[in-house]
C-alpha cells in the first residue's frame, strides 16, 4: 500500500514537470539576459540617437503597463475573493485556512520590511531616477497627517481612484466588491455579473501576454537607458543589498517563521517537511503553485495523511491566496523603487504598503508573470519610474523559483495546521475516493 501511495505521488510529480517544461523557462531566461547585456552595451556607447530611441521605447512600455495596471489588479482581487466566498463546504475549515493564510502572509511581509530597514539598500545615483522623479506626485507623499492620509484612501467616487491611480483606494473598492459578490444570493444576475468580470479579466490577460511577448525589447531599452546614465558599480552594490533583503526574507520565512507556526500548533516541522518535500521540489522547478497542486494534494493525502475534506478544500484556496514570498517581494521591491524615485518613506507609508502587498498577493492568482508583473503594475500606477524593474527582471527568475517553493511550503503548513486543529472535530462521513 505504501508503494502504491508513493507511486501516485511520483506520477503527480512527473505530470506537473511535464506540463511546465523547464526548457522554455531557460530559453526565456537566456533571452532576457541577452537583451539586458545587449542594452547595457549599446547604452554605454553614448550614441545620442540610440539613447533617444531607448528613451522612447521605455516610455512606450511604461505607458502600456500603466494602461493595464489598475484594472488588472482590481479584477484579480475581485474574482479571487468572489470565488472564495462560494466555497461553503464547511465554515470551520474555511475560517482556519484563511486565518493561517493571513497570519503567515503578513508575517512574511513583516520579515521583509524588518530586513529592508536593517540592511537599508542605498539609493542609485540621482541621474538614474532624475527623469522619472519629475513625474512622481511628491506633493502627495509625506505632506499629510495620518488622519488626512486615512481619509484620503476612503473612496467617495467609484471612478476617481481608478483615474488617479490611488492604489489603496482601488484595493478597498476591489476587496469590497469581491466580498459582496461572495456573499450575494446565488441568483442568475450574480452569475452573469461574475461571468462578465472573468471575461474582462481574460481579455486583460490576453493583452498582458502580448506585452510580455515583446518584453525583451522593453528590457533592451530599459537596460540601455540605465547604462547611459549610471555607473555600473554603484548599481551592482545597491542591487546586491536589495537581493540580500529579498532572499534573506525568504530564507527566514522558510526555515524559521513557518516551522515556528507548526511548532506552536504541536506539529514537528521536520516531519511535515519530509512528507511534503515532493511538492516543494516540484514547485522549485516549475515556478508554479497551481501547476504543483496535484503533487501537493497527493503528498498531503498519501504522505501527511490529511483528511481529504481538509486537503481538497484548503490547498486549492492556499494555491490562490497564500503567497508568502509574493507579499514580501511586492513590499520590498515597491519600497526600493519608491525610495529611488524620491518618495518619502515614513513608517506610516511603509505599514500602509505592507497591507497593500498582502492584499495584492492575495489577488495575484492567475496574473501572468506573477509577483513581478503585479509589482511593476503597482509602481506604474503611482507614477514611479520603472526602469529599475528591467534590471530586476532576470534576477527575479531565480527569486521566483525560491518564492514558489516557499509558497508551497506555506500551503503545506496551513493544510497541516488546519488538519491538526480539526482532527476528530469534523462530522464523520464516508471516506472520499483516493486521489489518483
Secondary structure, DSSP 8 states (H G I E B T S, - for coil): -HHHHHHHHHHHHHHHHHHS-HHHHHHHHHHHHHHHHHHHHHHTT--HHHHHHHHHHHHHHHHHHHHHHHHHHHHHHHHHHHHHHT--S-HHHHHHHHHHHHHHHHHHHHHHHHHHHHH------HHHHHHHHTTS-GGGSSSS-HHHHHHHTS-SSTTHHHHHT-HHHHHHHHHHHHHHHHHS---HHHHHHHHHHHHHHHHHHHHHHHHHHTHHHHHHHHHHHHHTTS-HHHHHHHHHHHHHHHHHHHHHIIIIIHHHHHHHTT--HHHHHHHHHHHHHHHHHH--HHHHHHHHHHIIIIIS---HHHHHHHHHHHHHH--HHHHHHHHHHHHHHHHHHT----HHHHHHHHHHHHHHHHTTTT-TTHHHHHHHHHHHHTT---HHHHHHHHHHHHHHHHHHHHHHHHHHHHHHHHHHHHTTTS----------
